[in-house]
Amino acid sequence: GKPIRWIDPFPPGGGTDVLARAVAPRLTEAIGNAIVVDNRPGAAGNIAVSTVAKSTPDGYTIGTISATHSIYPSINPNLPYDILKDVTPIVQLSSQPYLLVANSGFAPTNVSQLIALAKAKPGQVNYGSAGVGGLSHLAGALFEILAKIEMSHVPYKGAPPALVDLLSGQIQILFSSPLAGQSHVKSGRLKAFGVTSTARMRSMPEVPTIAESGLPGFDVTGWYGVVAPAKVPPNVVAKLNAAIA
């Protein structure tokens, strides 16, 4: 059958992209249609969602959204789409914390040392994010509020370019999706300071939670989901839901 276009809101190599490309071949096996992952980064993921919302509602265009997209309407009332009216939810793909990672040459080795440094040098620690108002930005803002510190926020067009600058030392820390960040931790190029959920990650049990590292109550858990345009027929939604789930 006709190929299905899967629109991804972030650049290749980010968490949503890694997951879409892992699911796509299995989805092809299940429904018989080829899946083409189409990265449409920019405007903190909003270009991609607008593209899905405006496409023909025949089931041949789907897209990934993240927890960030459920937060945007509170931050920006002038979005080019209405997340509740212009897209149809198909399935939740994942639920995952963020990983607070640091450049290997950065002096602190844990959360308490990071807080102490930021208190001693306000505004001098740079944290990157995948875009203004996204969950990786808001995780940093929450960290600043709870730790009573001031850092400098450096937004990027997604996690991959932020990771490039983190690896080269242009920024010091980043709240990264585990999918994008943990391979660099395992290779020793980055240090993992903590996970943003209230429980440790099964895949990295040695990394403490930020909550247990001196910021009780710190909890940021992201998720990824799949959506289609608003008027997609219910039988198509049901077929895609069953196949992806």
Secondary structure, DSSP 8 states (H G I E B T S, - for coil): ---EEEEESS-TTSHHHHHHHHHHHHHHHHHS--EEEEE---GGGHHHHHHHHHS-SSSSEEEEEEHHHHHHHHH-TT-SS-TTTSEEEEEEEEEEE-EEEEETT-S--SHHHHHHHHHHSTT-SEEEESSTTSHHHHHHHHHHHHHT---EEEE-SSHHHHHHHHHTTSSSEEEE-HHHHHHHHHTTSEEEEEESSSS--TT-TTS-BTGGGT-TT---EEEEEEEEETT--HHHHHHHHHHH-
